[in-house]
Amino acid sequence: QDNQALIPIYPGAINSHFLFHLLLHEMQTLKFSGRGTTISGITKKQLADVNLWIPPIAEQSRIVAALESAYTQYDEISETLS
């Protein structure tokens, strides 16, 4: 379909967990910069206008480890409080 496109990802260039978190963040950013429409979605133009910051693979792994540690701490605190 015209509204779908594939972006080549080169093995070893991007940590898949980093890419997941990066795209999740960008999706939230686009979602909150709404266009006043009643249909929730991201247009091809909005996606094309996104500039993604891709650090070196070692830095991606460090960021993912930090995020996963923070999520684990959050889960432990949530469990303690419930």
MDTraj code that builds the backbone (N, CA, C; nanometers):
import mdtraj as md
import numpy as np

residues = "GLN ASP ASN GLN ALA LEU ILE PRO ILE TYR PRO GLY ALA ILE ASN SER HIS PHE LEU PHE HIS LEU LEU LEU HIS GLU MET GLN THR LEU LYS PHE SER GLY ARG GLY THR THR ILE SER GLY ILE THR LYS LYS GLN LEU ALA ASP VAL ASN LEU TRP ILE PRO PRO ILE ALA GLU GLN SER ARG ILE VAL ALA ALA LEU GLU SER ALA TYR THR GLN TYR ASP GLU ILE SER GLU THR LEU SER".split()
xyz = np.array([
    [0.0829, -0.1188, 0.0000],
    [0.0000, 0.0000, 0.0000],
    [0.0867, 0.1242, 0.0000],
    [0.0295, 0.2329, -0.0453],
    [0.1032, 0.3585, -0.0547],
    [0.1382, 0.4170, 0.0817],
    [0.0589, 0.3904, 0.1868],
    [0.0836, 0.4528, 0.3157],
    [0.1816, 0.3741, 0.4024],
    [0.2437, 0.2711, 0.3475],
    [0.3393, 0.1921, 0.4233],
    [0.4726, 0.1913, 0.3497],
    [0.5796, 0.1956, 0.4271],
    [0.7124, 0.1926, 0.3668],
    [0.8061, 0.1178, 0.4600],
    [0.9064, 0.0557, 0.4027],
    [1.0071, -0.0135, 0.4815],
    [1.1363, 0.0660, 0.4774],
    [1.1995, 0.0779, 0.5920],
    [1.3280, 0.1447, 0.6007],
    [1.4309, 0.0365, 0.6278],
    [1.5330, 0.0248, 0.5442],
    [1.6317, -0.0812, 0.5675],
    [1.7085, -0.0585, 0.6973],
    [1.7193, -0.1627, 0.7759],
    [1.7968, -0.1593, 0.8990],
    [1.9118, -0.2567, 0.8807],
    [2.0318, -0.2093, 0.8960],
    [2.1483, -0.2928, 0.8742],
    [2.1866, -0.3659, 1.0022],
    [2.2006, -0.5004, 0.9938],
    [2.2364, -0.5784, 1.1125],
    [2.3639, -0.5245, 1.1776],
    [2.3592, -0.5117, 1.3086],
    [2.4747, -0.4632, 1.3825],
    [2.4832, -0.3128, 1.3938],
    [2.4035, -0.2389, 1.3163],
    [2.4079, -0.0924, 1.3199],
    [2.3129, -0.0356, 1.4246],
    [2.2054, -0.1094, 1.4524],
    [2.1061, -0.0606, 1.5473],
    [2.0639, -0.1741, 1.6400],
    [2.0709, -0.1467, 1.7705],
    [2.0225, -0.2390, 1.8725],
    [1.8698, -0.2380, 1.8644],
    [1.8091, -0.3538, 1.8459],
    [1.6635, -0.3601, 1.8263],
    [1.5864, -0.3055, 1.9458],
    [1.6386, -0.3246, 2.0677],
    [1.5714, -0.2711, 2.1868],
    [1.5821, -0.1185, 2.1893],
    [1.6972, -0.0660, 2.1470],
    [1.7136, 0.0796, 2.1377],
    [1.6150, 0.1366, 2.0357],
    [1.6066, 0.0728, 1.9198],
    [1.5163, 0.1188, 1.8157],
    [1.3719, 0.1179, 1.8647],
    [1.3335, 0.0145, 1.9374],
    [1.1979, 0.0062, 1.9944],
    [1.1703, 0.1268, 2.0837],
    [1.2607, 0.1549, 2.1788],
    [1.2399, 0.2670, 2.2712],
    [1.2419, 0.4007, 2.1978],
    [1.3294, 0.4137, 2.1011],
    [1.3388, 0.5376, 2.0234],
    [1.2088, 0.5630, 1.9465],
    [1.1597, 0.4611, 1.8793],
    [1.0364, 0.4770, 1.8022],
    [0.9157, 0.4983, 1.8928],
    [0.9141, 0.4326, 2.0086],
    [0.8060, 0.4527, 2.1046],
    [0.8033, 0.5986, 2.1503],
    [0.9204, 0.6533, 2.1782],
    [0.9303, 0.7936, 2.2189],
    [0.8831, 0.8860, 2.1061],
    [0.9319, 0.8619, 1.9860],
    [0.8935, 0.9470, 1.8730],
    [0.7436, 0.9388, 1.8453],
    [0.6872, 0.8189, 1.8603],
    [0.5439, 0.8011, 1.8384],
    [0.4640, 0.8843, 1.9391],
    [0.5081, 0.8837, 2.0656],
    [0.4402, 0.9640, 2.1671],
    [0.4532, 1.1129, 2.1361],
    [0.5701, 1.1538, 2.0912],
    [0.5918, 1.2937, 2.0555],
    [0.4976, 1.3349, 1.9425],
    [0.4874, 1.2525, 1.8396],
    [0.3979, 1.2831, 1.7277],
    [0.2522, 1.2814, 1.7721],
    [0.2186, 1.1879, 1.8576],
    [0.0807, 1.1757, 1.9061],
    [0.0376, 1.3029, 1.9802],
    [0.1281, 1.3593, 2.0606],
    [0.0934, 1.4766, 2.1393],
    [0.1053, 1.6066, 2.0602],
    [0.1595, 1.5996, 1.9404],
    [0.1635, 1.7190, 1.8564],
    [0.0495, 1.7121, 1.7557],
    [-0.0648, 1.6636, 1.8015],
    [-0.1819, 1.6363, 1.7198],
    [-0.2131, 1.7394, 1.6138],
    [-0.2822, 1.6944, 1.5145],
    [-0.3171, 1.7787, 1.4001],
    [-0.4637, 1.8212, 1.4032],
    [-0.5337, 1.7971, 1.5155],
    [-0.6723, 1.8392, 1.5240],
    [-0.7686, 1.7470, 1.4511],
    [-0.7268, 1.6258, 1.4247],
    [-0.8125, 1.5312, 1.3556],
    [-0.8808, 1.4379, 1.4549],
    [-0.9905, 1.3804, 1.4165],
    [-1.0593, 1.2875, 1.5056],
    [-1.0057, 1.1454, 1.4897],
    [-0.9258, 1.1229, 1.3883],
    [-0.8683, 0.9906, 1.3658],
    [-0.7254, 0.9915, 1.4188],
    [-0.6992, 0.9009, 1.5153],
    [-0.5659, 0.8932, 1.5725],
    [-0.4745, 0.8191, 1.4770],
    [-0.3618, 0.8776, 1.4475],
    [-0.2675, 0.8124, 1.3582],
    [-0.1526, 0.9049, 1.3262],
    [-0.0540, 0.8503, 1.2615],
    [0.0630, 0.9264, 1.2206],
    [0.0692, 0.9224, 1.0692],
    [0.0796, 1.0388, 1.0092],
    [0.0824, 1.0439, 0.8633],
    [0.2223, 1.0115, 0.8111],
    [0.2292, 0.9775, 0.6857],
    [0.3567, 0.9488, 0.6205],
    [0.4464, 1.0727, 0.6236],
    [0.3876, 1.1901, 0.6045],
    [0.4631, 1.3159, 0.6082],
    [0.5224, 1.3385, 0.7463],
    [0.4414, 1.3177, 0.8520],
    [0.4921, 1.3349, 0.9879],
    [0.6103, 1.2418, 1.0124],
    [0.5977, 1.1180, 0.9703],
    [0.7036, 1.0205, 0.9907],
    [0.8277, 1.0577, 0.9108],
    [0.8094, 1.1050, 0.7887],
    [0.9225, 1.1445, 0.7043],
    [0.9968, 1.2645, 0.7624],
    [0.9262, 1.3483, 0.8372],
    [0.9877, 1.4679, 0.8958],
    [1.0653, 1.4400, 1.0243],
    [1.0564, 1.3176, 1.0756],
    [1.1244, 1.2826, 1.2003],
    [1.2725, 1.2581, 1.1731],
    [1.3555, 1.3227, 1.2520],
    [1.4994, 1.2992, 1.2469],
    [1.5361, 1.2144, 1.3681],
    [1.5872, 1.0957, 1.3440],
    [1.6234, 1.0064, 1.4530],
    [1.7717, 1.0177, 1.4836],
    [1.8017, 1.0298, 1.6098],
    [1.9393, 1.0332, 1.6567],
    [1.9812, 0.8902, 1.6853],
    [2.0772, 0.8390, 1.6111],
    [2.1249, 0.7021, 1.6286],
    [2.2710, 0.7089, 1.6749],
    [2.2940, 0.6861, 1.8049],
    [2.4316, 0.6885, 1.8554],
    [2.5060, 0.5607, 1.8168],
    [2.6351, 0.5558, 1.8447],
    [2.7110, 0.4329, 1.8186],
    [2.6497, 0.3142, 1.8946],
    [2.6701, 0.1941, 1.8445],
    [2.6070, 0.0738, 1.8988],
    [2.6373, 0.0541, 2.0471],
    [2.7579, 0.0849, 2.0928],
    [2.7919, 0.0697, 2.2348],
    [2.7069, 0.1636, 2.3209],
    [2.6849, 0.2859, 2.2732],
    [2.6015, 0.3817, 2.3463],
    [2.4557, 0.3372, 2.3463],
    [2.4088, 0.2812, 2.2359],
    [2.2720, 0.2282, 2.2303],
    [2.2530, 0.1221, 2.3386],
    [2.3492, 0.0323, 2.3504],
    [2.3408, -0.0751, 2.4506],
    [2.3408, -0.0181, 2.5919],
    [2.4218, 0.0851, 2.6167],
    [2.4246, 0.1485, 2.7487],
    [2.2899, 0.2135, 2.7804],
    [2.2308, 0.2798, 2.6833],
    [2.1000, 0.3446, 2.7023],
    [1.9921, 0.2402, 2.7320],
    [1.9924, 0.1320, 2.6557],
    [1.8940, 0.0249, 2.6776],
    [1.9093, -0.0330, 2.8180],
    [2.0324, -0.0585, 2.8617],
    [2.0556, -0.1133, 2.9958],
    [2.0029, -0.0179, 3.1026],
    [2.0256, 0.1117, 3.0850],
    [1.9773, 0.2105, 3.1809],
    [1.8243, 0.2144, 3.1838],
    [1.7610, 0.2099, 3.0675],
    [1.6145, 0.2098, 3.0609],
    [1.5563, 0.0852, 3.1261],
    [1.6137, -0.0306, 3.0954],
    [1.5626, -0.1556, 3.1516],
    [1.5806, -0.1584, 3.3028],
    [1.6897, -0.1031, 3.3532],
    [1.7122, -0.0940, 3.4974],
    [1.6065, -0.0036, 3.5619],
    [1.5784, 0.1090, 3.4965],
    [1.4769, 0.2014, 3.5488],
    [1.3388, 0.1366, 3.5487],
    [1.3066, 0.0624, 3.4439],
    [1.1764, -0.0059, 3.4389],
    [1.1657, -0.1116, 3.5482],
    [1.2751, -0.1828, 3.5740],
    [1.2758, -0.2837, 3.6796],
    [1.2528, -0.2171, 3.8150],
    [1.3215, -0.1069, 3.8403],
    [1.3029, -0.0340, 3.9658],
    [1.1591, 0.0158, 3.9783],
    [1.1039, 0.0663, 3.8713],
    [0.9652, 0.1132, 3.8718],
    [0.8704, -0.0003, 3.9074],
    [0.8903, -0.1166, 3.8439],
    [0.8054, -0.2324, 3.8721],
    [0.8170, -0.2751, 4.0170],
    [0.9379, -0.2752, 4.0718],
    [0.9589, -0.3151, 4.2118],
    [0.8904, -0.2168, 4.3067],
    [0.9013, -0.0876, 4.2795],
    [0.8367, 0.0132, 4.3627],
    [0.6852, 0.0008, 4.3532],
    [0.6345, -0.0177, 4.2310],
    [0.4892, -0.0326, 4.2119],
    [0.4359, -0.1527, 4.2874],
    [0.5115, -0.2624, 4.2823],
    [0.4703, -0.3847, 4.3519],
    [0.4703, -0.3636, 4.5029],
    [0.5696, -0.2918, 4.5539],
    [0.5795, -0.2640, 4.6967],
    [0.4624, -0.1766, 4.7433],
    [0.4232, -0.0822, 4.6617],
    [0.3172, 0.0112, 4.6989],
    [0.1770, -0.0471, 4.6859],
    [0.1617, -0.1581, 4.6113],
    [0.0261, -0.2123, 4.5944],
    [-0.0092, -0.3139, 4.6988],
])
top = md.Topology()
chain = top.add_chain()
for i, resn in enumerate(residues, 1):
    res = top.add_residue(resn, chain, resSeq=i)
    for name in ("N", "CA", "C"):
        top.add_atom(name, md.element.get_by_symbol(name[0]), res)
traj = md.Trajectory(xyz[None], top)
